[in-house]
């Protein structure tokens, strides 16, 4: 069933056809003749063999084909082929296809015979006969290939069928023939589909695993695929079966861990389990075949082709270098794996947490010292990064990337503040209860565990975040942007130098492997909290990627200012030398305040101080009574002077003859010198608007009426609610929390600006004298006291103002 | 291409074939002749029309077929057919299939001609001609049907092809013919595949949307499917296209909400947007067709058949009654939707939170009163539930379900305790900072928002959880087991009665619609915290289902007791009248303690007090020096007497000549009178074991050595760490927290036993006088004070011991 387009005219038309395809994404595809060193290089694989185990091709239940899965695989193969790669498929499935077909035919002929001859209903006696697998294979082969062809034709991809037996590889002449046939097919951009010639191989061995059907002893499609891959000098062999990959011990044994990258030298560390349920050749055989291929110069990935969640993209994911299945590599990378780093960080963090607070403080102070002592080294490393980045990054990003002596000095000052704060972080008793005589309960602060901090460009994040982790006794995994690689490396080295003085060097780890952020976010059960530091896009991406790890942060900051009817003009707009409370004169309701000391007003400050900040105002809500007042005119005038582009909410627009551009949505974070103005009837409508369109970040009321203000503060359900103050105060430093971890809009754990406390959790410590709860039952005769014992007052963390 | 098995012998063989199928899951399948009232009834649909829009059948890119999607759809249709349902497919796709085919052929012949005649490489001039859609349809029809047939044959399902035009329905005779043909096919268990006869319909209208290809004006496959469904008296029409369903406003407009159930009367509330990109007939046409079918007696669901995440099961999910797409119903259910209830609960919760603490306390006390006052009503309702459950539920479950006067009284007592605790929950100032002169910052406790509490059988959960929510000012959504429906209804009614005295009746909502727990867990952005109260299986299921809503609780409790070498015998095993410290005599190292007051020891208590509890001991770690000591013999003897089945850890087993059954895994939660014993070298190994195999719930050390104990308490990274006390003390009530919300093993937010505080978060309130951050910049000249102002000491919640 070889699909030559027009016999006799060579393959030119086919080639021309192929030339018409869009060779879309073909990043540096070439054969290199030796296995790739890491997953990232798999993108370059030109010639790829995809081996589909019988478990992948067939359904679990009745051995029919798993069509959806097959179709998805074919789509991926076609996509890769259309990128200019040379794809080959080694497939099982003919037996399953044939079984389905023969069963149908046999039942049919049986029932026809019954219907014609007996007249009796003997259906109950009819049973599916045991089908001989070789016959099934013969019957199924043509149908299977027809299906492959029909499916591939949907992607304008031609296929060719090759039937081989393992023996074909031993006969030199046959091998040569096979080789040149395949080469010719690949040259013509045809996808060869290789199957074992099941109909002619030796008699089948019974295999009870496959639900009663005798299956041809294909003994080792894996080794066939490996041989073929090496023979054809393929760059990559993807072997798909029904296991995720190679585990370090038999899966199901509880502790089995999937091995990401396997080196030939690691073979001793593996314990193989029993063979997989469907298909012949357990994991041991697969590994053997994989190592054989690797030695022959072909990279190998063993992965699961049956998991519906993964199947969608398992082949293209592998080729894109994603962490799927087990990658076989000859080169053992120098650095540790990120899983290992996480474990090391957890243990290091535990050691760190068991130090005295003063020791943790010492480490942080030493790090502060090192920042200034080793300034030359740091700045030199930073210059290397800057030199490389100067052509690639925009000016604002370059500014973030660059370090200066001044930056280092102020970093050191900040670190010393954290050192002070660290004295009262871990091990603080929050609650002390005398549960009973001789039974004392304490709730104490402890570190959360292992933090993953992902930060972009700014290398100054590294010492800052490290100091926070050290102060709170947490293990830390740092993932910085690669544009700052050199600076991050030296800063991390200094951090470990500081940690070394108390033997806890490993508590802070810098991830320098090629791990994608996405892969790190999947390390649940290893990482306890993720803290993204960077753009809101970064936060959003991480929130999406991290499924079962909590992410501290916020992706949106839609902050409101509500200017009440009883607002004082000097709290709203900038006032001049001689502030005149025009609004109060005109409206007759406003109370003058005349606090001339404020040269900058909250509204202006909220929008214009730093428009890109998350705590900048996005929507200004104005009481309807103010609409035609001079106060409102002044607001609009101020915004105009400051260059703020105004969008009108629908209600505001309806009040105007000539409206500014209408806001596309009332839920917009402009993050620029832009804002929306909307009109509300009063307090309740303002609150409703904020609840409907806000992001529960920071919302402000400007009013002189205390009762109105308190209602607002009480009812608005946001992390920060302010009265007569700029929204820009929503910040850990300004709140006096010392170092800021970030601002959270989550409703559990920390909320709003998060200080060191956000990196802590608690544990309950109970000290008894052999107590049992049964003693406190009715029969036990003991009684709970539950006396509260006073504890130290938890003060806000110390900081020196600067 | 009608697939009759053997022409001339009627259909008997086919029918017999079908009879051999296992008619597995066929719950009450029957035609009822009128639309179903709610989604749950869709399981009964016997005759189902599945309409596949062109967007479903074709790929987005080049108009080839989306094979994976199609295969999955066919699998689902086959599964339903094999359940004994009568499935019909209305499909698009012939044009796409044909286009792919014709393009291939045309290019081929062009290139052949070039190769033969010109000799020049004019490939660049070759372009894909604009294909006439009717020709494409004609060319594609046979291939499409062959594909359908090949795919369906994998499920032993026969298909038949029917080509119709809309006109066929207007001609009485044609309609009758079509009807009887289809009836006959369905009678023979054949799946009819209906397509419009595109080759003979009027000339195509250009449709620029479909990427330049002229598509046959199938004007309205939707109405064709609707007509067919009504004509054939189908129970259900599933119309799949590339939109999720019907939205209340055009999707993309920001606020558009997917409508779960649509009633004909709701039509006014919908705004239709522009037509969908691919395919003819926008949403308005779909809705028109759906309403037409509904009027004709067929239920309709419009859903997305292209979303890869959903496609896997969209058809079977719909038939199983899951919340997919938009369900068209004639009957408007009496109750509100769960989305509406959540909104009402949020608003109700906000009102509740703005009450005075005393008012919330009054509500809870009134509820306590009502529980005893209305006891007759409650017990009568409970009897109804019990009578219905008595045959279906096991004895322990029945015991949980039943209420008694004693239970109601103790419930009332508990509620009054919560009322006391509620006085100091919401609005407590945790931190007060004078940020600057005239700028005061407070961090105060506030409710989390809306809680969803899911509980099994126990109806006493309802008032308890309601009281906790009221005390903490949270909105509450309750989902109880249906076995307690009557009891829950009356208890909820009383709760609302109590809430009414302060006008916040709506704060507690009982979900009585048929919503699955799974659907509730998907209401993110509407629900802030889920609290499951029930089996660990329930917790696990909910943790899996709730993607972006935090779940408070734990799914595992693998608690350890480490018996140190310096343990005192009376703290380990039960002691008799005259305790003799045998171990200390024999080992010469143990210190006697002789606290005769303890009749029950921690080890026995931890395992035997309530073995199914999450805080029961699962693994006993024994110091190796104790192995051959009388102390160890006594432990084993005690376990034997108590009937505890012992499993041996690998190291323990290696010490024994005759070992008990080896533990399958050291990470087992037996939840029964079973435990694992393992031997460790000392403290550090015990700690490592706990970190490796534990679940960070509760871990205990038994020792007389204070230093060892403190090391254990410090290093073990669990929510609860105990010294010489039973693990069973890990409990909110025993900790003196008053009411217990649950036990959390999470590392953020609450950890360990969670009291009312776990239902609270904080908000930051800043009161200023027109302040701006710019004033505090170098130019501004103002300075932060960050003075800490003392706040009230946060005492443990009050409770009376009982």
Interface residues (C-beta under 8 A of the other chain):
Chain A: X5 X6 X9 X12 X13 X16 X17 X19 X20 X59 X64 X65 X67 X68 X69 X70 X71 X72 X74 X75 X97 X100 X101 X103 X104 X107 X108 X111 X112 X114 X115 X116 X123 X126 X143 X146 X147 X150 X151 X153 X154 X155 X156 X253 X254 X255 X308 X312 X350 X354 X431 X433 X435 X439 X441 X443 X446 X448 X449 X528 X529 X547 X550 X568 X570 X571 X593 X595 X598 X599 X600 X601 X602 X604 X605 X609 X664 X665 X667 X702 X709 X713 X714 X715 X717 X718 X719 X720 X721 X722 X723 X724 X725 X726 X728 X729 X730 X731 X734 X735 X736 X747 X748 X749 X751 X752 X753 X761 X762 X763 X764 X765 X766 X767 X768 X769 X770 X771 X772 X773 X774 X775 X776 X780 X783 X784 X785 X786 X788 X790 X793 X794 X795 X796 X799 X801
Chain B: X5 X6 X9 X12 X13 X16 X17 X19 X20 X59 X64 X65 X67 X68 X69 X70 X71 X72 X74 X75 X97 X100 X101 X103 X104 X107 X108 X111 X112 X114 X115 X116 X123 X126 X128 X143 X146 X147 X150 X151 X153 X154 X155 X156 X254 X308 X312 X350 X354 X431 X433 X435 X439 X441 X443 X446 X448 X449 X528 X529 X547 X550 X568 X570 X571 X593 X595 X598 X599 X600 X601 X602 X604 X605 X606 X609 X664 X665 X666 X667 X702 X709 X713 X714 X715 X717 X718 X719 X720 X721 X722 X723 X724 X725 X726 X728 X729 X730 X731 X734 X735 X736 X747 X748 X749 X751 X752 X753 X761 X762 X763 X764 X765 X766 X767 X768 X769 X770 X771 X772 X773 X774 X775 X776 X780 X783 X784 X785 X786 X788 X790 X793 X794 X795 X796 X799 X801
